[in-house]
Each structure stands twice: as C-alpha cells, then as structure tokens.
Amino acid sequence: MPDTVQLVHNKVPNRLRLHIPLIQHKQTYADLLKQGLLRDQAAKGIYHAEANIVTGSLLIKYHPAFHCEHEVIDLVREKVNAIDAGEVEISLKHKNPRLGKMKPGAFFTRELLVSIGGNIIAGIALALLIGA
C-alpha cells in the first residue's frame, strides 16, 4: 500500500501541507480528520488544520514547542489510518451535513407558502390569458 500521507510543502516554519488521497473529494473524511486532529490531546500543539478536498491536501499549523515536523506527520498518519480502517465512527451529522442545521418545520415556512400561492395565482392568470 502506498504511503497515505505525503509531505508537499514545508518551507514556511511551523506550517505543513500534506497530500492525503483519502480526503480527496470526500468532505466527510476531511471533516473527521480535521476535527480529530484539533480535538486530540496528543496533538494539542496543532492549532489549525484546513482540508482541501479538491486537491486532497491538508494545511496544518502547529506550535514548535509541542511538536516537530515528523511528529505532526506521524499524528496525521495515525488519524488517517484510523479513519481508513473504519475505527472512527461516522455520526449521522457527518453522513448528512445538513442534519441539525434546519429548524423543525422549516419546510413549511411563510416564504414557502407565499411562493406556492404566488405560483398558483400565476398559473391561473396564465391559463385565463391563454384561454381568452
């Protein structure tokens, strides 16, 4: 199996860009990886993680007092392997990103009813105009 995490760029101090094929075009995996890194106590020196699912890359900023470059890469590799092996549970919120963002009864708002009513009135007016 090829390496799941490859270093792309490390010229800026305390900043890494890694190529991770697992997250390419997979927002759910990218979110799981990002949140897993930012919430893990072992990775407390990592204070920024930004995934790009189009390129399959992950930008990480870390504090050098907590980690060196190879430790950060090892932490990311561990998280990626855990996600790939299915050891990280994908919650319903991750399966459906819109879940939890919609208010109860959001399908029947005043705006929706006005829109439906407007379409009905426009349809009747058009039918009368064509029929006349």
N, C-alpha and C positions, 0 to 999 in steps of 0.2 A: 504494500500500500504506500503510495507517495506521501510525502510529508504534508500534513493537514494545515500547517501554519508556516508561512514563509515570510521572511523579512523583505520588505520592499524598499523602505526608506528609513534611515536613522541619522541623517546629517544634522538635524536640529536637536540640541541637547534635551534630554528627558521627554522625547516625543518619538513615537514609532508608528510606522504604517506597515501593517501586516496584510498579506494576501491569505484569505481563508475561503477556499472553494465551497465549504459547507453553507455559508451565508449568502452566496451569490443567488439573487432572485428569490430569496427566502426571508421575508421580513420577520416571520415568527422566530426563526433560528437566530437572526441578528438581534432581535429584542431580548431573547433568552440569554445570549452571550453577553450583551451589554449589561443587562441587569445583574446577571450572575457575577460579573467582574466587579461592578460597583458596590454590590452588597456583601461580597465575601470578605470576612475579617482578614484572611490571609493576603488579600490584595488591597489592603487599606491605603497603600500609597498610590494606587491608581485613582485619580480624581476626575478623569474624563475619558470616555470611550464613545466613539462615533462610528457607526457602521455605514458603509455604502454598499447597498445590495446590488447595484448595477455592476460595479467592478469587483465585488466580493472582497472588499478591503475593510480594515478596521483601524481607525486612528486612535492611538492611546497616548495620553499624557500622564506622567507619573512623577512622583517626588523622589529624587535620588537618595534621600535619607532613609527611605524604606526599602527600595528595590534597585537593583542594577538591571541593565537591559536583558540579559539572559534569564533572570528570574521572572521578569514580566512576560517574556515569550513562553517560558515554561508554564506560568499560570494560565495564560491564554490557551495553550495547547491542552492543558488538563481540562479546562471548561469545554473546549471544542470536542475533545474525545468523549466527555461525559454526555454531551448533547447528542453526538453521533451514535453513541452506544444505547441511547434511549434511557439513560439514568436520570435525566432531568424531565420532570413531569410537565407536560404542556397543558396549562389550565384552559378552561373554556374561554377566558378573556383573550388568551393568545390565539386560540383557534378562530375566534371571531372578534377582530379588533373593535368592531362597533358595539359589541356587547358591553353594557354598562355605561355607554355614553348617551343613550337615548332615554328620555324620561318616559315613565309609564303613560300610556295613552298618547304618545307622540304621533301616532298615525292619524289620529282624529283631532287635529288642531283646528282652530278657527280659520287659519290660512288655507288648509286643505279643503275645508267645506266651502269657503268662498271661491276657491279655484274650481271645484266641481260645479258649484252653482253657476259660475260665470261660463263654463264650458257648455252647460245645458242650455242656458239662455242664448249663447252664441249659436249653438246648433239649431235651436228652434227658429231664431231670426234668419239664419241661412236657409233653412228649409222653407220658410214662408217666402223669402226673397226668390228662391229658385222656383217655387211652386206658383208664384204670381205671374 
